[in-house]
């Protein structure tokens, strides 16, 4: 759910993976792992940064 939501929001905002990683101040490899589903438990800090870029709450980001 998290990986699909991030991918959907990223595309909605017309951002590449690299652009999103830079805007969220996370590493490109971290974003790739989250989007691919290989990292299903990112840190709260990472989730906060991603939610901030998309201007959504963390709950919305993770699909709760």
Phi and psi restraints in degrees (range 20) as a CNS / XPLOR table:
assign (resid 1 and name C) (resid 2 and name N)
       (resid 2 and name CA) (resid 2 and name C) 1.0 -59.1 20.0 2
assign (resid 2 and name N) (resid 2 and name CA)
       (resid 2 and name C) (resid 3 and name N) 1.0 -47.9 20.0 2
assign (resid 2 and name C) (resid 3 and name N)
       (resid 3 and name CA) (resid 3 and name C) 1.0 -61.7 20.0 2
assign (resid 3 and name N) (resid 3 and name CA)
       (resid 3 and name C) (resid 4 and name N) 1.0 -42.4 20.0 2
assign (resid 3 and name C) (resid 4 and name N)
       (resid 4 and name CA) (resid 4 and name C) 1.0 -66.4 20.0 2
assign (resid 4 and name N) (resid 4 and name CA)
       (resid 4 and name C) (resid 5 and name N) 1.0 -40.5 20.0 2
assign (resid 4 and name C) (resid 5 and name N)
       (resid 5 and name CA) (resid 5 and name C) 1.0 -64.9 20.0 2
assign (resid 5 and name N) (resid 5 and name CA)
       (resid 5 and name C) (resid 6 and name N) 1.0 -43.0 20.0 2
assign (resid 5 and name C) (resid 6 and name N)
       (resid 6 and name CA) (resid 6 and name C) 1.0 -65.0 20.0 2
assign (resid 6 and name N) (resid 6 and name CA)
       (resid 6 and name C) (resid 7 and name N) 1.0 -44.2 20.0 2
assign (resid 6 and name C) (resid 7 and name N)
       (resid 7 and name CA) (resid 7 and name C) 1.0 -61.5 20.0 2
assign (resid 7 and name N) (resid 7 and name CA)
       (resid 7 and name C) (resid 8 and name N) 1.0 -43.5 20.0 2
assign (resid 7 and name C) (resid 8 and name N)
       (resid 8 and name CA) (resid 8 and name C) 1.0 -63.3 20.0 2
assign (resid 8 and name N) (resid 8 and name CA)
       (resid 8 and name C) (resid 9 and name N) 1.0 -45.8 20.0 2
assign (resid 8 and name C) (resid 9 and name N)
       (resid 9 and name CA) (resid 9 and name C) 1.0 -66.1 20.0 2
assign (resid 9 and name N) (resid 9 and name CA)
       (resid 9 and name C) (resid 10 and name N) 1.0 -38.8 20.0 2
assign (resid 9 and name C) (resid 10 and name N)
       (resid 10 and name CA) (resid 10 and name C) 1.0 -61.9 20.0 2
assign (resid 10 and name N) (resid 10 and name CA)
       (resid 10 and name C) (resid 11 and name N) 1.0 -43.9 20.0 2
assign (resid 10 and name C) (resid 11 and name N)
       (resid 11 and name CA) (resid 11 and name C) 1.0 -69.3 20.0 2
assign (resid 11 and name N) (resid 11 and name CA)
       (resid 11 and name C) (resid 12 and name N) 1.0 -37.4 20.0 2
assign (resid 11 and name C) (resid 12 and name N)
       (resid 12 and name CA) (resid 12 and name C) 1.0 -60.5 20.0 2
assign (resid 12 and name N) (resid 12 and name CA)
       (resid 12 and name C) (resid 13 and name N) 1.0 -35.4 20.0 2
assign (resid 12 and name C) (resid 13 and name N)
       (resid 13 and name CA) (resid 13 and name C) 1.0 -91.8 20.0 2
assign (resid 13 and name N) (resid 13 and name CA)
       (resid 13 and name C) (resid 14 and name N) 1.0 8.5 20.0 2
assign (resid 13 and name C) (resid 14 and name N)
       (resid 14 and name CA) (resid 14 and name C) 1.0 53.6 20.0 2
assign (resid 14 and name N) (resid 14 and name CA)
       (resid 14 and name C) (resid 15 and name N) 1.0 47.4 20.0 2
assign (resid 14 and name C) (resid 15 and name N)
       (resid 15 and name CA) (resid 15 and name C) 1.0 -113.3 20.0 2
assign (resid 15 and name N) (resid 15 and name CA)
       (resid 15 and name C) (resid 16 and name N) 1.0 141.2 20.0 2
assign (resid 15 and name C) (resid 16 and name N)
       (resid 16 and name CA) (resid 16 and name C) 1.0 -79.2 20.0 2
assign (resid 16 and name N) (resid 16 and name CA)
       (resid 16 and name C) (resid 17 and name N) 1.0 167.5 20.0 2
assign (resid 16 and name C) (resid 17 and name N)
       (resid 17 and name CA) (resid 17 and name C) 1.0 -60.8 20.0 2
assign (resid 17 and name N) (resid 17 and name CA)
       (resid 17 and name C) (resid 18 and name N) 1.0 -41.3 20.0 2
assign (resid 17 and name C) (resid 18 and name N)
       (resid 18 and name CA) (resid 18 and name C) 1.0 -64.0 20.0 2
assign (resid 18 and name N) (resid 18 and name CA)
       (resid 18 and name C) (resid 19 and name N) 1.0 -42.6 20.0 2
assign (resid 18 and name C) (resid 19 and name N)
       (resid 19 and name CA) (resid 19 and name C) 1.0 -63.6 20.0 2
assign (resid 19 and name N) (resid 19 and name CA)
       (resid 19 and name C) (resid 20 and name N) 1.0 -42.8 20.0 2
assign (resid 19 and name C) (resid 20 and name N)
       (resid 20 and name CA) (resid 20 and name C) 1.0 -64.1 20.0 2
assign (resid 20 and name N) (resid 20 and name CA)
       (resid 20 and name C) (resid 21 and name N) 1.0 -43.5 20.0 2
assign (resid 20 and name C) (resid 21 and name N)
       (resid 21 and name CA) (resid 21 and name C) 1.0 -58.8 20.0 2
assign (resid 21 and name N) (resid 21 and name CA)
       (resid 21 and name C) (resid 22 and name N) 1.0 -43.0 20.0 2
assign (resid 21 and name C) (resid 22 and name N)
       (resid 22 and name CA) (resid 22 and name C) 1.0 -66.0 20.0 2
assign (resid 22 and name N) (resid 22 and name CA)
       (resid 22 and name C) (resid 23 and name N) 1.0 -45.5 20.0 2
assign (resid 22 and name C) (resid 23 and name N)
       (resid 23 and name CA) (resid 23 and name C) 1.0 -63.1 20.0 2
assign (resid 23 and name N) (resid 23 and name CA)
       (resid 23 and name C) (resid 24 and name N) 1.0 -37.2 20.0 2
assign (resid 23 and name C) (resid 24 and name N)
       (resid 24 and name CA) (resid 24 and name C) 1.0 -86.2 20.0 2
assign (resid 24 and name N) (resid 24 and name CA)
       (resid 24 and name C) (resid 25 and name N) 1.0 -6.2 20.0 2
assign (resid 24 and name C) (resid 25 and name N)
       (resid 25 and name CA) (resid 25 and name C) 1.0 57.7 20.0 2
assign (resid 25 and name N) (resid 25 and name CA)
       (resid 25 and name C) (resid 26 and name N) 1.0 46.6 20.0 2
assign (resid 25 and name C) (resid 26 and name N)
       (resid 26 and name CA) (resid 26 and name C) 1.0 -125.2 20.0 2
assign (resid 26 and name N) (resid 26 and name CA)
       (resid 26 and name C) (resid 27 and name N) 1.0 163.2 20.0 2
assign (resid 26 and name C) (resid 27 and name N)
       (resid 27 and name CA) (resid 27 and name C) 1.0 -74.2 20.0 2
assign (resid 27 and name N) (resid 27 and name CA)
       (resid 27 and name C) (resid 28 and name N) 1.0 150.5 20.0 2
assign (resid 27 and name C) (resid 28 and name N)
       (resid 28 and name CA) (resid 28 and name C) 1.0 -58.7 20.0 2
assign (resid 28 and name N) (resid 28 and name CA)
       (resid 28 and name C) (resid 29 and name N) 1.0 -41.6 20.0 2
assign (resid 28 and name C) (resid 29 and name N)
       (resid 29 and name CA) (resid 29 and name C) 1.0 -65.3 20.0 2
assign (resid 29 and name N) (resid 29 and name CA)
       (resid 29 and name C) (resid 30 and name N) 1.0 -35.1 20.0 2
assign (resid 29 and name C) (resid 30 and name N)
       (resid 30 and name CA) (resid 30 and name C) 1.0 -63.0 20.0 2
assign (resid 30 and name N) (resid 30 and name CA)
       (resid 30 and name C) (resid 31 and name N) 1.0 -45.7 20.0 2
assign (resid 30 and name C) (resid 31 and name N)
       (resid 31 and name CA) (resid 31 and name C) 1.0 -62.4 20.0 2
assign (resid 31 and name N) (resid 31 and name CA)
       (resid 31 and name C) (resid 32 and name N) 1.0 -42.9 20.0 2
assign (resid 31 and name C) (resid 32 and name N)
       (resid 32 and name CA) (resid 32 and name C) 1.0 -59.3 20.0 2
assign (resid 32 and name N) (resid 32 and name CA)
       (resid 32 and name C) (resid 33 and name N) 1.0 -44.3 20.0 2
assign (resid 32 and name C) (resid 33 and name N)
       (resid 33 and name CA) (resid 33 and name C) 1.0 -64.2 20.0 2
assign (resid 33 and name N) (resid 33 and name CA)
       (resid 33 and name C) (resid 34 and name N) 1.0 -40.0 20.0 2
assign (resid 33 and name C) (resid 34 and name N)
       (resid 34 and name CA) (resid 34 and name C) 1.0 -67.8 20.0 2
assign (resid 34 and name N) (resid 34 and name CA)
       (resid 34 and name C) (resid 35 and name N) 1.0 -48.0 20.0 2
assign (resid 34 and name C) (resid 35 and name N)
       (resid 35 and name CA) (resid 35 and name C) 1.0 -65.1 20.0 2
assign (resid 35 and name N) (resid 35 and name CA)
       (resid 35 and name C) (resid 36 and name N) 1.0 -32.2 20.0 2
assign (resid 35 and name C) (resid 36 and name N)
       (resid 36 and name CA) (resid 36 and name C) 1.0 -83.6 20.0 2
assign (resid 36 and name N) (resid 36 and name CA)
       (resid 36 and name C) (resid 37 and name N) 1.0 -8.6 20.0 2
assign (resid 36 and name C) (resid 37 and name N)
       (resid 37 and name CA) (resid 37 and name C) 1.0 87.9 20.0 2
assign (resid 37 and name N) (resid 37 and name CA)
       (resid 37 and name C) (resid 38 and name N) 1.0 4.4 20.0 2
assign (resid 37 and name C) (resid 38 and name N)
       (resid 38 and name CA) (resid 38 and name C) 1.0 -77.9 20.0 2
assign (resid 38 and name N) (resid 38 and name CA)
       (resid 38 and name C) (resid 39 and name N) 1.0 -21.8 20.0 2
assign (resid 38 and name C) (resid 39 and name N)
       (resid 39 and name CA) (resid 39 and name C) 1.0 -118.8 20.0 2
assign (resid 39 and name N) (resid 39 and name CA)
       (resid 39 and name C) (resid 40 and name N) 1.0 97.4 20.0 2
assign (resid 39 and name C) (resid 40 and name N)
       (resid 40 and name CA) (resid 40 and name C) 1.0 -95.3 20.0 2
assign (resid 40 and name N) (resid 40 and name CA)
       (resid 40 and name C) (resid 41 and name N) 1.0 1.0 20.0 2
assign (resid 40 and name C) (resid 41 and name N)
       (resid 41 and name CA) (resid 41 and name C) 1.0 -137.6 20.0 2
assign (resid 41 and name N) (resid 41 and name CA)
       (resid 41 and name C) (resid 42 and name N) 1.0 64.1 20.0 2
assign (resid 41 and name C) (resid 42 and name N)
       (resid 42 and name CA) (resid 42 and name C) 1.0 -68.4 20.0 2
assign (resid 42 and name N) (resid 42 and name CA)
       (resid 42 and name C) (resid 43 and name N) 1.0 162.2 20.0 2
assign (resid 42 and name C) (resid 43 and name N)
       (resid 43 and name CA) (resid 43 and name C) 1.0 -67.5 20.0 2
assign (resid 43 and name N) (resid 43 and name CA)
       (resid 43 and name C) (resid 44 and name N) 1.0 158.2 20.0 2
assign (resid 43 and name C) (resid 44 and name N)
       (resid 44 and name CA) (resid 44 and name C) 1.0 -61.0 20.0 2
assign (resid 44 and name N) (resid 44 and name CA)
       (resid 44 and name C) (resid 45 and name N) 1.0 -38.0 20.0 2
assign (resid 44 and name C) (resid 45 and name N)
       (resid 45 and name CA) (resid 45 and name C) 1.0 -60.2 20.0 2
assign (resid 45 and name N) (resid 45 and name CA)
       (resid 45 and name C) (resid 46 and name N) 1.0 -44.0 20.0 2
assign (resid 45 and name C) (resid 46 and name N)
       (resid 46 and name CA) (resid 46 and name C) 1.0 -63.6 20.0 2
assign (resid 46 and name N) (resid 46 and name CA)
       (resid 46 and name C) (resid 47 and name N) 1.0 -44.3 20.0 2
assign (resid 46 and name C) (resid 47 and name N)
       (resid 47 and name CA) (resid 47 and name C) 1.0 -62.3 20.0 2
assign (resid 47 and name N) (resid 47 and name CA)
       (resid 47 and name C) (resid 48 and name N) 1.0 -40.3 20.0 2
assign (resid 47 and name C) (resid 48 and name N)
       (resid 48 and name CA) (resid 48 and name C) 1.0 -63.5 20.0 2
assign (resid 48 and name N) (resid 48 and name CA)
       (resid 48 and name C) (resid 49 and name N) 1.0 -41.3 20.0 2
assign (resid 48 and name C) (resid 49 and name N)
       (resid 49 and name CA) (resid 49 and name C) 1.0 -64.9 20.0 2
assign (resid 49 and name N) (resid 49 and name CA)
       (resid 49 and name C) (resid 50 and name N) 1.0 -43.4 20.0 2
assign (resid 49 and name C) (resid 50 and name N)
       (resid 50 and name CA) (resid 50 and name C) 1.0 -66.5 20.0 2
assign (resid 50 and name N) (resid 50 and name CA)
       (resid 50 and name C) (resid 51 and name N) 1.0 -43.9 20.0 2
assign (resid 50 and name C) (resid 51 and name N)
       (resid 51 and name CA) (resid 51 and name C) 1.0 -61.1 20.0 2
assign (resid 51 and name N) (resid 51 and name CA)
       (resid 51 and name C) (resid 52 and name N) 1.0 -38.1 20.0 2
assign (resid 51 and name C) (resid 52 and name N)
       (resid 52 and name CA) (resid 52 and name C) 1.0 -63.5 20.0 2
assign (resid 52 and name N) (resid 52 and name CA)
       (resid 52 and name C) (resid 53 and name N) 1.0 -41.5 20.0 2
assign (resid 52 and name C) (resid 53 and name N)
       (resid 53 and name CA) (resid 53 and name C) 1.0 -61.1 20.0 2
assign (resid 53 and name N) (resid 53 and name CA)
       (resid 53 and name C) (resid 54 and name N) 1.0 -42.4 20.0 2
assign (resid 53 and name C) (resid 54 and name N)
       (resid 54 and name CA) (resid 54 and name C) 1.0 -87.3 20.0 2
assign (resid 54 and name N) (resid 54 and name CA)
       (resid 54 and name C) (resid 55 and name N) 1.0 -6.1 20.0 2
assign (resid 54 and name C) (resid 55 and name N)
       (resid 55 and name CA) (resid 55 and name C) 1.0 57.6 20.0 2
assign (resid 55 and name N) (resid 55 and name CA)
       (resid 55 and name C) (resid 56 and name N) 1.0 47.4 20.0 2
assign (resid 55 and name C) (resid 56 and name N)
       (resid 56 and name CA) (resid 56 and name C) 1.0 -128.8 20.0 2
assign (resid 56 and name N) (resid 56 and name CA)
       (resid 56 and name C) (resid 57 and name N) 1.0 165.1 20.0 2
assign (resid 56 and name C) (resid 57 and name N)
       (resid 57 and name CA) (resid 57 and name C) 1.0 -80.6 20.0 2
assign (resid 57 and name N) (resid 57 and name CA)
       (resid 57 and name C) (resid 58 and name N) 1.0 155.5 20.0 2
assign (resid 57 and name C) (resid 58 and name N)
       (resid 58 and name CA) (resid 58 and name C) 1.0 -58.1 20.0 2
assign (resid 58 and name N) (resid 58 and name CA)
       (resid 58 and name C) (resid 59 and name N) 1.0 -37.9 20.0 2
assign (resid 58 and name C) (resid 59 and name N)
       (resid 59 and name CA) (resid 59 and name C) 1.0 -56.4 20.0 2
assign (resid 59 and name N) (resid 59 and name CA)
       (resid 59 and name C) (resid 60 and name N) 1.0 -41.8 20.0 2
assign (resid 59 and name C) (resid 60 and name N)
       (resid 60 and name CA) (resid 60 and name C) 1.0 -67.5 20.0 2
assign (resid 60 and name N) (resid 60 and name CA)
       (resid 60 and name C) (resid 61 and name N) 1.0 -37.4 20.0 2
assign (resid 60 and name C) (resid 61 and name N)
       (resid 61 and name CA) (resid 61 and name C) 1.0 -63.4 20.0 2
assign (resid 61 and name N) (resid 61 and name CA)
       (resid 61 and name C) (resid 62 and name N) 1.0 -43.0 20.0 2
assign (resid 61 and name C) (resid 62 and name N)
       (resid 62 and name CA) (resid 62 and name C) 1.0 -88.4 20.0 2
assign (resid 62 and name N) (resid 62 and name CA)
       (resid 62 and name C) (resid 63 and name N) 1.0 -5.8 20.0 2
assign (resid 62 and name C) (resid 63 and name N)
       (resid 63 and name CA) (resid 63 and name C) 1.0 86.6 20.0 2
assign (resid 63 and name N) (resid 63 and name CA)
       (resid 63 and name C) (resid 64 and name N) 1.0 31.8 20.0 2
